[in-house]
């Protein structure tokens, strides 16, 4: 361990360690994953009565993160317990939004705001055959004042995170969000990035976004996460947004690296320490793979591959196992690369990081504040391990679709 990470003990030359000859996961690893996932499930069920409806309802660190995990588990198992429990958690959040602190109730993002519980409740009620209730909640979701989150465009708290909620509903409920609603949010985000851009000519425009008066680049607070959400809404973009503004910003962003190849966390940073979803290369991989799907430019795929190599070398970080800033979140880099390239190497790399996660809590260097949550705790590890068992249908929760 060098202080921030463990040296990677796995080798790319030993794919047979975790993969069969036909490229599937070895049964021994599958059994280990299922065993620890059962233990996580028991622990999460034990803690459910501790959640207070007026407490942290967020998907990020609150009880709606468990609701999102249980939605995944319901889709995989068809066990009604998961649907019923997820629905209760989401409904508790929706019913108590106005009772939480003023700041939290005014955040609009999927991960850390009020649109996440609403989007979850919409999808869960639809799955439960209650479309009338879903329709009422859709109206409430669309009535949220996304313009009120002044200077907040990022994924974790801002408008890009609200855009994800609309996309989430459209994907898992059905195409019910009007185009004009998407366009209002997209235009608001683009306008904000344009306003801060130092390039005034539309032909070389590069969007620029700030959080706490600092130009962040990563997934949680920066331009990478915002572009990722805009490209998920590719079909709703204008011609100039799709063909000029976003490609220009992608080209500029691809160069924001340290000499090591790791992506810079924020403008002016010279501390090459962070290799995690929220800051650093892992959060850029989904973006450039999605850009490759949209535009077909090989340099975008190559950018993602090179970022994946950084994660492979430095991604077993000492902070721990979490989705936001840990090994489970970093492992999603390889699942995303596997689903685009279909190269067994990336499934193997994801399996290596999963094997590391099955050793929880051996390498937990930093105790999480919310040890059962989705983005900091065992719910996130469980989400990744569940996804790994069905890799072709995996998606980073709250960031991919």
Buried (B, 14 or more C-beta within 10 A) or exposed (E): EEEBBBEBEBEEEEBEBBBEEEEEBBEEBBEBBEEBBEEBBEBBEEBBEEBEBBBBBBBBBBBBBBBBBBBBBBBBEEEEEBBBBBBBBBBBBBBBBEEBEEEBBBBBBBBBBBBBBBBBBBBBBBBBEBBEBBBBBBEBBBEBEBEEBEEBBBBBBBBBBBBBBBBBBBEBBEEBBEEEBBBBBBEBBBEBBBEBBEBEEEEEBBBBBBBEEEBBBBBBBBBBBBBBBBBBBBEBBEEEBBEBBBBBBBBBBBEBBBEEBBBBBBBEBEEBBBBBBBBBBBBBBBBBBBBBEBBEBEBBBEBBBBBBBBBBBBBBBBBBBBBBBBBBBBBBBBBBBBBBBEBBBBBBBBBBBBBBBBEBEEBBBEEBEBBBBBBBBBBBBBBBBBBBBEBEEBBBBBBBB
